[in-house]
């Protein structure tokens, strides 16, 4: 549904828009962070007919870090990749 998608995008934006430097380190799923970033950036990719693929759950990695900061790094990398491919 459209409203569910909008709600997910808003949650992702809220998560990634705060600083996060004081958050404690915790185990993070790389896939989960990428899915949040995908919610924000998928429209740009689709508008240029570029596929953005996230690894399936079987290939997920867990790292120790801060979700907000890792998400911001991933968003920057994906944005740079989009610009390069576009």
C-alpha positions as CSV (number, residue, x, y, z in Angstrom):
1,X,0.0,0.0,0.0
2,X,1.1,3.5,-0.6
3,X,0.5,4.7,3.0
4,X,2.7,1.8,4.3
5,X,5.4,2.8,1.9
6,X,5.2,6.4,2.9
7,X,5.3,5.5,6.6
8,X,8.4,3.3,6.0
9,X,10.2,6.2,4.1
10,X,9.4,8.5,7.0
11,X,10.8,6.0,9.5
12,X,14.0,5.7,7.4
13,X,14.4,9.4,7.1
14,X,13.9,9.9,10.9
15,X,16.5,7.2,11.6
16,X,19.1,8.6,9.2
17,X,18.6,12.3,9.8
18,X,19.8,12.5,13.4
19,X,23.5,12.6,14.5
20,X,23.9,9.3,16.2
21,X,27.4,9.9,17.4
22,X,26.4,9.3,21.0
23,X,24.5,6.1,20.3
24,X,26.1,3.0,21.7
25,X,27.7,0.5,19.4
26,X,25.5,-2.5,18.8
27,X,25.3,-5.5,16.4
28,X,23.7,-4.4,13.1
29,X,22.4,-6.2,10.1
30,X,24.0,-4.7,7.0
31,X,20.9,-5.8,5.0
32,X,18.6,-4.1,7.4
33,X,20.5,-0.8,7.1
34,X,20.6,-1.1,3.3
35,X,16.8,-1.7,3.2
36,X,16.3,1.6,5.1
37,X,18.5,3.4,2.7
38,X,16.8,1.7,-0.3
39,X,13.5,3.1,0.9
40,X,14.9,6.6,0.6
41,X,16.7,6.3,-2.7
42,X,14.8,3.8,-4.8
43,X,12.7,6.5,-6.5
44,X,15.8,8.0,-8.1
45,X,17.0,4.6,-9.3
46,X,13.6,3.7,-10.8
47,X,13.3,7.1,-12.6
48,X,16.4,6.2,-14.6
49,X,15.5,2.5,-14.9
50,X,18.5,1.5,-12.7
51,X,18.0,-1.6,-10.5
52,X,19.2,-1.4,-6.9
53,X,19.5,-4.9,-5.5
54,X,19.9,-5.7,-1.8
55,X,21.5,-9.1,-0.9
56,X,19.1,-11.7,0.3
57,X,19.0,-12.8,3.9
58,X,21.3,-15.7,3.4
59,X,24.2,-13.4,2.6
60,X,23.6,-10.9,5.4
61,X,26.5,-9.7,7.5
62,X,26.3,-8.4,11.1
63,X,28.7,-5.7,12.2
64,X,29.2,-3.8,15.4
65,X,28.5,-0.1,15.0
66,X,26.0,2.8,15.1
67,X,23.0,2.3,12.9
68,X,22.5,6.0,12.1
69,X,26.1,6.5,11.1
70,X,26.3,3.3,9.1
71,X,23.1,4.3,7.4
72,X,24.5,7.7,6.5
73,X,27.6,6.1,5.0
74,X,25.6,3.6,3.0
75,X,23.3,6.4,1.8
76,X,26.3,8.4,0.6
77,X,27.8,5.4,-1.2
78,X,24.5,4.5,-2.9
79,X,24.0,8.2,-3.9
80,X,27.5,8.3,-5.4
81,X,26.9,5.0,-7.2
82,X,23.7,6.4,-8.6
83,X,25.5,9.5,-9.8
84,X,28.2,7.4,-11.5
85,X,25.7,5.0,-13.2
86,X,23.3,7.8,-14.2
